[in-house]
Amino acid sequence: MTMSSEPIRFTDGAGYDRFMGVWSRLAGQGFLSWIAPQPGLRWLDVGCGNGAFTQLIAEQSAPLSLVGIDPSDAQLNFARQHPLLQNVEFVNADAMALPFPDAAFDFAVMPLVIFFVPEPARGVAEMARVVAPGGTVAAYAWDMEGGGFPYRDVTETLSAVGRPTPMPPSLEASRLEVLRDLWATAGLGDIETRVIAVERTFPDFEDFWSTLLGGPSAGQALAAMNEEERSGFRALLRARLQAAGSGPITLPARAHAIRGTVPGP
Ligand SMILES: C[S@@+](CC[C@H](N)C(=O)[O-])C[C@H]1O[C@@H](n2cnc3c(N)ncnc32)[C@H](O)[C@@H]1O
């Protein structure tokens, strides 16, 4: 995969929701069923973004309290508008320096974020610090290097036309063996991993294309093209995704998930 050195910008919570939030909830549903949390816990959602996964915690896990942190105000402002998230505390912060005391939470999650953290080990150590003994630190991340990214067809086609897609800085952190090392190095025990496979169907190519245009990542690469380049690229992508010419488009994606327990009490 060819990469651009341009950072991914999260400047539009609604565009993010169509582009990635829908995918996050699809994988997040499998993740939540797997981690099967007890009700009444103090939750921290690290890199909560626009609240895509936070919604699932609020709806399904009966939290005692729920805090989401993210460095993007555009994402946080979208999350703050969501009717289900009115009791959630959203804080602008970085995963590598969580603004909370030790042992303040029972459950910390990092949904689709670890590869965005410049020093993933610091992020995992911070989650282990703020979770109380006996609590859980868990995450899921697209299998970026193994072909699990939902828009792989788009990034490959962009590379083919010399327009690399902006990518997160710590892609290797999505490998299962790297995740296991990170969790072990942070002193977490009872480490378990899982692969979560999902599919999403777009009603037609138009819907798929407008989803791309409004999103970060591949959307940024498309925004940098002139009209002629964009329409040439659109035709190439359509030919790749819709050999039959029309109709719905179903795409697969695959995430790596991990969970571990803070030792003690
Ligand atoms: C792919 S989005 C995931 C958002 C949400 N968790 C979800 O599941 O849809 C990645 C998020 O990580 C956030 N992020 C980037 N760098 C971060 C960091 N150092 N600490 C915490 N969050 C970060 C971005 O602002 C963005 O909202």
The ligand as a Gaussian input file, in Angstrom:
#p B3LYP/6-31G(d) Opt

LIG

0 1
 C      -11.157000       6.024000      13.113000
 S      -11.578000       7.202000      14.325000
 C      -12.389000       6.198000      15.573000
 C      -13.470000       6.951000      16.279000
 C      -14.439000       6.092000      17.100000
 N      -13.768000       5.479000      18.203000
 C      -15.099000       5.061000      16.242000
 O      -15.068000       3.901000      16.611000
 O      -15.679000       5.413000      15.221000
 C      -10.060000       7.590000      15.096000
 C      -10.212000       8.642000      16.164000
 O       -8.964000       8.715000      16.873000
 C       -8.783000      10.036000      17.264000
 N       -7.367000      10.222000      17.612000
 C       -6.323000      10.517000      16.787000
 N       -5.189000      10.611000      17.500000
 C       -5.520000      10.377000      18.796000
 C       -4.789000      10.358000      20.017000
 N       -3.465000      10.593000      20.042000
 N       -5.457000      10.116000      21.166000
 C       -6.797000       9.862000      21.144000
 N       -7.534000       9.853000      20.015000
 C       -6.909000      10.112000      18.856000
 C       -9.251000      10.849000      16.065000
 O       -9.536000      12.191000      16.391000
 C      -10.475000      10.047000      15.641000
 O      -11.656000      10.567000      16.189000

